[in-house]
Amino acid sequence: MLSLVLALSLLSAQADTPWAAKIDGATITIDEFNTLYYARNMNAGGVTRDEVDAMAKDPAETEKNPFLDRSFFLDRLIRQRVVYAQAEKEGVTKGEEYRLRIDVQRDSLLNAYYLRAKLGESMKVSLKEIADVYAENAAQFDGTSPFEAMNYIEKNLAQKKQREVLGEFIGRLREESGIGKNRDLLTKLADPDPAKRPSSGWIAKIDGKEIPVEEFSAIYYAYLTDQYAPASRSEIDAYAADPRMAANNPLLDRERFLDEIVNQRLIRAKAIKDGFVVTAEMNAEIRSQRESGMMLQYAQFRFGKDVEPTSAEIDAYYEQNREQLSALPADQAETYIRLKLRSMKLSAKIDEAVDALVKADVIKKNPALTSSPAEGADGEDKEKK
């Protein structure tokens, strides 16, 4: 049986069928599909294309990561494109806050690629390190197979080494840079009265370059609104003021969040200084991230006010999950339930909205991407109206 990879390469060479899908006449080419598919599954350069192909043939791997299935990936890609196009029509992609959100996503992804290329070797765990830890702690793994024990050890050693290497690298960047924080403005930004918070001035400087208060606040709320979607700025403020919520999410603390922004910008500046090259696959993944993120942002834009749970719904959820929630203080349990029900309702709204948008478009999918040649890859294009 010909593999789907071979089918794609053959399709690429055929002038009459160089596309993976068509959406209202807009074409997703085979080359574009392949670039996006591998970018999505290569884990910021952590694996090769050949390794992705091998994983795609392993049912256990595709069960863990459905995006390895090319048919599934194409369906998701189509849904993202349809929603993004609609969001552009409705003005969701306009405005400074959206631009800043996209900039942060881009820099985070490029930094991941750069750090893997720059520090990847120093983060690797040797077999000797794994074996030494296993020998020293053999009693703790009594009843566990050596293979499972060593996998567990490798994972923990890798995480520890990554934290150490990355921490040292960022520490050096911070020492070599001139970083200033406006602590007075940081304190005022947390004032319970929004009217008393500063709307101008600089919150930090990196080698003399200012991060304006307006820019910082826009990034802060955009990031946390996505995490707690849908949530208003006043709700984010309430979460940040709640020690229990802040303990669960340290980035609610504005100074901690500012440190992360500074770190990201230092790494990006270092990557540029080192001549780090942004490849086509990186740009493809940036676009994919932007489009996938729009699914949630569009849903918030359209339905954010329609997913607030009622008191009856909150009470019902508590009763259904009393055993798990009874240990929490009443107000904390209510906050958790409210966020959970909002998320559930928003997910349902997303599915409804996307289904409606997809049905409204004329969509054609190349059948070679949805069935193997032996199962009828020469069938007709699928079209939905």
N, C-alpha and C positions, 0 to 999 in steps of 0.2 A: 504494500500500500504506500503510495506517495505521501510524504509528510505534508502538513499544511505549510511548513516553511518552504518546501520545494514548490508547492502550488503557488505561493505568493511570488516567489522569484520568477516562475514561468509567466504568471499574470503580468508582472512588471515589464516583461519583454514583449508583451502583445500590445500593439498599438490600439486595438479596438477595445481592450478591457484593462486600462491602466489604473482603475479606480477601485477603492474599497467600498465607498458609499457615496450617495448623492442626496443632498438635502435641499429641496427647492432649487435644484440646479447647481448649488455650490458643491464642489467635489472634494472628497477626502481621498487623495491618491494612495496607491499602494505604498509608495515610498514614505509618504507622510504617516500612514498608518503604522508601518514598520518602525519608523523613528519614534513615534509616540509609544508604541507597544513596548519596545525595549527600554526606552527611557523610564517608563512607569515601573518596569520589573527589574531593572538593574541595580536598584538600591543605591543611588548616587555613586555609581561606579564600583559598587561592592562585588558585583559578579559580572561575567562576560556574557555576550550574546549566546555563545555556545552553551553556557551553563543555564541560561534562561530557557533555551530550547529543550535541554535535557529535563529541566524541572517541569516544563509544560507537558511532557510525555508521562510524568509520574502522577497518577491519580491522587496520591497522598499529598503531593505538593499543590496541585490545583484545588484540592479541598481546603487547604490552609489559605491559599491565595487565589481566589476565583479569577483575578485579572490575568492569570497565566493562560486562561482559556480565551483564544482569539475571538470567538463568537461573542462571549460575554463582554470582553473588552470593547469590541466594536459597538455593541448595543449601548454600553455606558458612554462611549465617546459621542455617539449620535445624540443621546439625551443631553449631554453637557453642551454640545454645540447648539442645539435647539434652544435650550434655556438661556445660554449666553446671548444669542442673537435677540431673543425677546427682551432680555434685561437691557441690552443696548437701546432697543426701541423705546423702552419705558424710562430711560435716563438713569438707571441704577449705576451705570459705570461712570457717571459724571461726578465731579466734585473732588475736593482735595483729600477727604478722608479715604475715599476709594483708592486714589492714586498712592497714598502713603501705605495703605494695606498691601497693595500689590508690590510696592518697593520692598517692604519688609519680607514678604514671601520670597521674592526673587533673591534678595541678599542671603536669606537663610539657606536656600537651596544651593546657591553657588558656593557659599561658605562650606557647606557639607562636602561638596565635591573637592574643593581646595584642601580642606583639612585631611580628607582621605588621601589625597595625592601627597600632601606635605608630611603628614604624620603617620600614615598608615602602617609603615614598616615598624615604627617604634611602638605601635599599639598592639602588635601581634604577640600572642602567647606561645611560647615554645613547648614542645612535648616534655622537655625536662622539667619546666616549671609545673606543668600539670602533674607529672609523675611524682615530683617531690611533695606537692601538697597532698596527693593521694596517699603516699607512704606515711606522711606525718599524721594523717587523720583517718587511717584505715578503719579504726573502730567505729567511727561515726557513720560509715557506709556499710556496716554489717547488714547483710540481707539484700543489698543493692548490687546489681551486676557492675563489674568494673567499667563497662562501656557507659552505662548510665551515670555512674559516679564521676567519671572523667569528663563527660559532656557537661555535667553540672559544674564541675570545678573550672573547666575552660570558660564557660559563660561568665562565671563570677569573677575570675581573674581578668578576663577581657574588659568587663565593665569597670573594674577597679583601675586597670591600667589606662583605659580611655579617660577616666576622670582625672587621673594623675597627670598624664601627658598633656591633655587639653588644658588643665588648670595651670600647669607650668608655662605652657605656650602663651596663654592669655595673660598670665601674670607678667611675663617678659614684655609683651606688647604694652601693657598698662604702664610699666615702669619706664619704657622708652618714650612714652607719649605724655604730652601735657594735658591732663584731664582736670577740669574744674567743675564743681557742682554748686549750684545756687541753692543752698539748703534752706534759706529763708522762703524762697518760692516753693520748694518742695513741701514745706510745712503748710504754707498757705493753700496749696492745691488740695489739701486734705480737710480744709475747713468745712464743717457741716453745712454752712450756708453757701450755696453755689455763687451767690451774688458777691461774696467777699473774696472769691478766688481770683488770682491774677489772670489776665487774658493777654498779656504781652510781657516781653522780656525774655531772657534766656534761662533755660533750666540746667544746661550743661555746655561745656566747651571741650572740644577735642582738638588739640594743637591749634587753638585759637578759633576754630570753626564752631559757631554756635548751633545749638539745638533749641529752637524757639519753643516757648511754653505751648503755643497753639499746636505746633507739630507734635510735640510729646503727648499732649492730651488726646489729640486725634488718634494717634497710634495706640495709646493705652486703652481707650474705650473701644476702638475697633477690634483689637485683639480679644478683649474680655467679653465684648458683646457676642463674638463668635463662639467663645467658650461656653457662655451661659445663654445661648440663643433660645428664644428671644429675650432680651433684657434691656431695660432703659438705663441711661446713665445714672439716674438716681438709685436704681437697684444695684448697680455696680458699686456705687459709693457706699451703700448699706452693707454690701458684702465685705468691702475693704475695711469697714469700721468694726466688723464682727471678728473678734480674735479667733473664733473656731473656724470660720470660713477662711480667714487669712492663713491659718495653720495648715489647712488642706491645700491651699493654693498660694504659695509665697509671692507669686507675681501680682497679686492684688496690692501688695506693698509698692508704692510708687517708686521708692528709692531702689528697691530690688529690680523692678521693671526697668528703671533707667539704666542700671548697671548692665542689664542684658542688651539693651539698645546700644550702649557704648561698646560693649564687647563685639557685637555683630559688626558695627561700623569699623572697629579697629581691624578685625579679621578681613573684612572686605578691602580695606585700604592696603593691607599687607599683601593680599592676593594680587591686587592691581600692580603694586610695586614690584612683585616677583614675576610679573608678566604672565600670570595665569590666564590661559586661553579658554574662552567660553565656546563650547562646541555646539554643533547643530542639535545634538541630543539633549544638551543642557537647556537650550532655548525651547526645545520641544517640551521638556518636562516643566519648564516655567509656564508655558502656555497651558499645559494640561492642568497644573495646579490652579492657575487663575480661573480656568473654566469649571473645574470641579468645585472650587470654593464658591463660585457664583450660585451653585445650587442652593446652598444655605442662605447666602446673602439675598438672593431673589425671594426666597420664601419669607425671610424676615421682612423684606420690603412690602410684599403683598399681604402677608397673613399675620404679621407680628401682633396685631391688636385683636386677632380672632382666636387665639389659642390659650387665653387665660382660663385656668380651671375654676370651676365653681366650688363653693364651700362643700356642697354635697359630694362632688367628685373627689375632693381632698379627703373627706371623711371616709368615703367608700374605699379609697386606696389604702388608707391607714388601717381600716378593719381587715382588709384582705392581706395585709402585710404586718399585722400587729406584732407577731413574734420577732421579726427583724427590726422593727422600728421602736418598740416599747422602751428600749434602753436609752434612746435619745431624748434630750429635753424637748418639750412640746414645740417651742418655737423653731428649733433646729429641724425637728421632724417635718414640720409644716413647710419650711424652706426647701428641704430635700424633695418632698412630694410635689411641691409647686413646680420646681425645676424639672422633675421627672415627667410630670404630666404635660408640661409645655413642650418638652422635647418630643414626646410621643405624638402629640397633636401636630406639631410642626412637621415631623417626618411624614405623617399621613397626608398633610397638606401638600408637601413637596411631591409625593408620589402622584396625587390627584392632578396637580398643576402640570407636572411633566408629561403625564399620560395625555392630558388634553392638548398640550402644545405639540407633542409628537404626532397625535392623530390629525392635527390641523395641517401638518406639513406633508409634502410628497417626498417619501423616503425610499430610496432604492439601495439594497445591499448586494454586494457581489456574492453570489452563492458559494464560491470557493472558500469564503471565509467562515461559512456557517455549516458546511458539511464537507466531509472528505471526498475526494474524487470517486472513491469506490461506492460512496453512498449517494451519488447523484450531484456532483459538483457542476455538472453541465446543465443543471436545471435553469428555469427562468428566473429573472430578477424578481425579488420580492418588492412589492410596492404597496404603500399604505397611504390612504387619504383620510 
